[in-house]
Amino acid sequence: MSRQPLNVGEVMVRIQVFVFSDFMENTYVLWDDSRQALIIDPGCQHARERNELKRFIAEQELKPVLLINTHGHLDHVFGNRWVKDTWQVPLVMHRADVFLLENLTATAAFYGLTVDPSPMPDRFLNEGDEVRFGHTVLTVIHTPGHSPGSISLVYDQDFVISGDVLFAGSIGRVDLPGGNYDQLMESITKKLFVLPDAMTVYSGHGPTTTLEEEKRTNPFVLEYLAEKR
């Protein structure tokens, strides 16, 4: 299932969201007028989902140049091998989540699923790195807590792709291997919430939100901040 592409900013970054798998995970394709594109968190588990993604990229005449994992949980990497093989793009992520890719097939078996083993990253992303495609630059923020290597990707003053760190009205779970509640809340309040309030948040699941809205209404954040007073 896909949503209509959105145009963002003067460079005309466009974002297409696909909702894939039984986990209802958000897979993102970003591109600009160069037609170069990023594929972020390919949750395309089934052939029909992979065909949908491939058809969209062909129809838009896009050239994928990079595959990014915001983190290594299985619902965000189902399509890693397929994307890499289909478009011959490098895979990048934070080093601290490599263990999740290494354990992908065993984790999938725990859920009663069979998945293609993921390739290992071609290179790693760290705090402050820049991701470039076409005329566009994204900045990497290391936002651990949901997983040790969770990252968020920031575009100018416009939007942040937060993976499973922050959701509309919720936060990422911390009961999976490597999860840490205090780290997660510090990532949200000290790394994401210092960005402009008006920034749109594109999460790993569910609808978009804004940082201002989550500061004002997110019950998990409000409870954490109240405890810190």
Secondary structure, DSSP 8 states (H G I E B T S, - for coil): -B---EEETTTTEEEEEEEETTTTEEEEEEE-TT-EEEEE-----SHHHHHHHHHHHHHTT-EEEEEE-SS--HHHHTTHHHHHHHH---EEE-GGGHHHHHTHHHHHHHTT---------SEE--TT-EEEETTEEEEEEE--SSSTT-EEEEETTTEEEEETSEETTEE----STT--HHHHHHIIIIIITTS-TT-EEEESBS--EEHHHHHHH-HHHHHHHHHH-
